[in-house]
Amino acid sequence: MRTPSLPTYRAMTESSDERSPSTLSRRTFLGVGIGGALAAATGALPSSALAADVERVPDASPPPGFELDEVTIGQLQQGMASGRYTSRSICEMYLKRIAEIDRNGPAIRSVLQINPDALEIAASLDSERKSGHVRGPMHGIPVLIKDNIGTHDRMTTAAGSLALAHSIPATDSFVAQRLRAAGAVILGKTNLSEWANYRSTHSTSGWSGMGGQTHNPYALDRTPSGSSSGSGAASTASLCAIAIGTETDGSITSPSAVQSLVGIKPTVGLVSRSGIIPISHSQDTAGPMARTVTDAAILLGVLTGVDSRDPATAPSAGNAHTDYTTFLDVAGLKGARIGIPRVRYFGYSVATDAIANAAIDAMRSAGAIVIDPIDLGNSGNTEGDVLSYEFKADLNAYLASLGATSPMKTLADLIAFNNAHRSEEMPYFGQEIFESSEARGPLTDQKYIDALAAGHTKSRAEGIDAAVAKYKLDAIVVPTQGPPALIDLVNGDPRGGGSATNLPAVAGYPHITVPAGYHFGLPVGLSFFGPAWSEPTLIKLAYAFEQHTKARIAPRFLATAKLT
């Protein structure tokens, strides 16, 4: 993959009188963001060796052992309490590991930027701990967040696009505010499918103009899925304690499933979207991507809260919790009523069916009452129209909020930028979705109003809510999707096959995926979803399943899957 500089973009941004950060080329920008910070923090390779080197072939030889492989938040807290670790030392170890296997070695390419203030923040949190003040379970814990989650610091927020390569929002996103208040260390930002995979109908998940192609740590030639590709790869490869992704339809749960992670897509409104680069105000949410249900539950509790900047959070009052670990119950499946819809969710992959059926048997052995099959509705065919309308409206509002930090003010500006920099931004796929959205009218169009109402009716009243009431269910369970496909920059992601993501996404309802098994060493996840605000029940069931099966196996960074 190519790593060009941007002379035209440089000239364009210099003419806007915002000369300071915008005079950086893409190569220089990424070198400072990754290499410079790593070198300063760890004495690692100089920035020139760690710049956006997307053409290099990953080295699939096993990386060196790592002390923090698969470590949990609880184990890190125990280590800091005992004096074995400090937050600063933990951050230093993760930064060194990023230099070793994300920029070199397997070259996963999951991390776009390192927070240049991370070690200073960690040291201040160590001082708090030493004085007897520990804010909570996230105190001193390093977190990587997706590059569409806004931070007002020395990092940029760009959704992986060169068009926003120097954009710094005026304020932190609500998610970033909650992380900082909880004492977490925002270690850096992760690569993603550019614009959260809402640019082209032929996109390749995990590719962005800023970061190139993210690789799946289980087999480097396999897709990490997306759009939270880097958050998934970084979490599964133990480049951080835990990561945060965002989802509109599948962008947390899909990369979690194919990278053997626990991913939680919350009820829309449980976690504020303010300060996050949007696709759809009716479906967007942020959520945890973790190696264990416990860690995901810890992080989810930190992220909740009513935010005046996001009206969708108002109904979360009385439905949100600040500690979801209270719902962890190893016997949580006993007596639970689990519904299994077979139509659309099974039959597309023999291997996936076998793993899912074994998981269903495991739930029965743990005491679950399995109703198999059940009838489950569908979301209809209106999601495309809803997202297309909302993307234009929501993105234009976000870009307008950036002020002088970005020359991009509208979706039309982004389309023009991409056309002017085709070789950098569109070497493999175009921007058909951008162009279709730009052609849409306002949110007062009757077509949009009808599409939104139809989608909600089909997915809620005639879908999840109807099935839960009819069969008296605690949750609906299906395979999340099949094993990860090969990365294909020529044709883009394969289309077709099953996926559990659509119905809960359109409904705005919670969805949790948990590692369920492997096919030729490639991960397959199991999905639990249910009605609005049912996170406590889903977490209880997911945790019981996790503890009963203990399916997760750490990645081996193979060049390709072993098919023998």
LINRA-V531659 format. One record per backbone hydrogen bond with DSSP energy under -1.0 kcal/mol. NH is the residue of the N-H (numbers start at 0). CO is the residue of the C=O. Records with the same first field share a line. If there is no record, write none. Layout:
NH=CO + CO
This chain:
9=5
10=6
11=7
12=8
13=9
14=10
15=12
16=13
23=20
28=24
29=25
30=26
31=27
32=28
33=29
35=30
36=31
37=33
38=34
39=35
40=36
41=37
42=38
48=45
49=46
52=50
53=51
55=52
58=104
68=65
70=67
75=71
76=72
77=73
78=74
79=75
80=76
81=77
83=78
84=78
89=85
90=86
91=87
92=88
93=89
94=90
95=91
96=92
97=93
98=94
99=95
100=96
101=97
102=97
106=103
107=100
108=101
111=188
112=188
113=32
114=186
117=114
120=116
121=117
122=118
123=119
124=120
125=121
126=122
127=123
128=124
129=125
130=126
131=128
132=127
138=135
139=182
140=137
142=184
143=241
144=187
145=243
146=189
148=145
149=274
152=150
156=166
158=146
160=157
163=160
164=161
166=163
172=149
173=273
176=172
177=173
178=174
179=175
180=176
181=177
182=179
183=178
184=140
186=142 + 184
188=112
189=144
190=109
192=226
193=206
194=158
195=192
196=192 + 193
197=194
206=203
207=211
209=159
211=207
213=205
214=107
215=221
219=557
221=218
222=484
227=250
228=226
229=190
231=227
232=228
233=229
234=230
235=231
236=232
237=234
238=233
240=141
242=288
243=143
244=286
246=284
253=249
255=251
256=252
257=253
259=256
260=255
261=289
262=512
263=287
264=510
267=507
269=266
275=272
276=147
283=279
284=246
286=244
288=242
289=261
295=291
296=292
297=293
298=294
299=295
300=296
301=297
302=298
309=306
312=309
313=310
315=312
316=313
318=315
319=315
326=323
327=324
331=328
333=330
334=366
335=332
337=368
338=474
339=370
345=341
352=348
353=349
354=350
355=351
356=352
357=353
358=354
359=355
360=356
361=357
362=358
363=359
364=360
365=361
366=363
367=362
368=335
370=337
373=339
385=381
386=382
387=383
388=384
389=385
390=386
391=387
392=388
393=389
394=390
395=391
396=392
397=393
398=394
399=395
400=396
401=398
404=401
405=402
413=409
414=410
415=411
416=412
417=413
418=414
419=415
420=416
424=420
425=421
432=198
433=198
434=430
435=431
436=432
437=433
438=434
439=436
444=441
448=444
449=445
450=446
451=447
452=448
453=449
454=450
455=451
456=452
457=453
458=454
459=455
461=456
462=459
463=458
464=459
465=459
466=462
467=463
468=464
469=465
470=466
472=467
473=336
474=336
475=528
476=338
477=526
479=524
486=220
491=487
492=202
499=479
504=500
505=501
506=502
507=503
508=503
510=264
511=527
512=262
513=525
515=523
516=523
518=521
521=518
523=516
525=513
526=477
527=511
528=475
529=509
533=530
537=533
538=534
539=535
540=536
541=537
542=538
543=539
544=540
545=541
546=542
547=543
548=544
549=545
556=216
